[in-house]
């Protein structure tokens, strides 16, 4: 099991390192104990967080309401919880 995510019943918790203001939104592999995600959105007025949650929802095949930012609203280091996804997080690194 990886250090950057854990599954507890129906809830999947991811530890992320986010880089806003990138050319495009994509998974950029692992960054220490976190999955690195580049975001095309600027870090302005919560836009990067919004874009991140949408990207995670799409990537894991769940509606946006099932993705929650648990920690790191103002930080590059974030913790996100996803409810009801059957997808394994490693698939994003493939």
N, C-alpha and C positions, 0 to 999 in steps of 0.2 A: 504493500500500500504506500502511496506517495504522501509526502509531507504537505503538499500544497492543496490537498482536498480531503474531505472525509464525508462519508455517507452515514446518516443516522436515520434509519427507517426510510421515510419518503423524502427526507430533506438532504440535499447535497450542499456542502459548504465549501466554497473555493477561496483560497488566498491568492490575491492578484497583485501584480505590480503593473500599474497603468502609466502609459506614456501618451499624454494628450498632444494634440497638434501635429500628429504624424501625417504622412501623405495619404495613407489609407488605413482603414480599420482592419486589424488582423491579429491573430495569435502569433507571437514572436518567440515561442518556445518557453523554456524555464529560466527564471532569474532567481537564483538561490532557492529559497523555500517557497517560491511563488510562481504562478504562471504569468508570463509577461504578455500584456495586450497593448498593441499600439492603437490609438484612437485618432480618427481624422478630426474629431470635434475639438474645438479650443477649450482650454480650462476656464471658461467664463460663465458665470451665472448658472452653474450646475449643468451646463450643456454636456460636458464630458461624462458626468455621472449618468445622465439621461441616455446618451449614446451607448455607454457601457452596458447598461441594463438591457437596452434593446438588442444589442449584439449578443449578449449572453442568452437572452430569451430565444432569439432566432437560432443560435448555435445549439441550444439544448432542446429545441422543439417544444417550448412551453409558452403560454401567453405571458405577456409582460407583468401581469398582476401576480404571477407566481415567482417573480425574481425580486429579491429584497437586498438593498445595501445595508449590511449590518454594522460595518465599521469603515471609517476612513473617508467620510464625506469630503473633507478638505485635503486629503492626503493622496499620494501616489500609491500607497500601500492600502489595499482595500480587502474587505471580507464580504462576500456575496453569498446569499442563501437562495437555492433553487428548490422549489417544491414540485414533486411529481414528474421529474425527468427520468427516463429509463436509460438515457445515454451515459456512457462512461466518459469521464473527462479526458482520459488518455487519447480518445479519438480526435480531439482537437489538435493534438500535437503531431498527429500523423502527417 
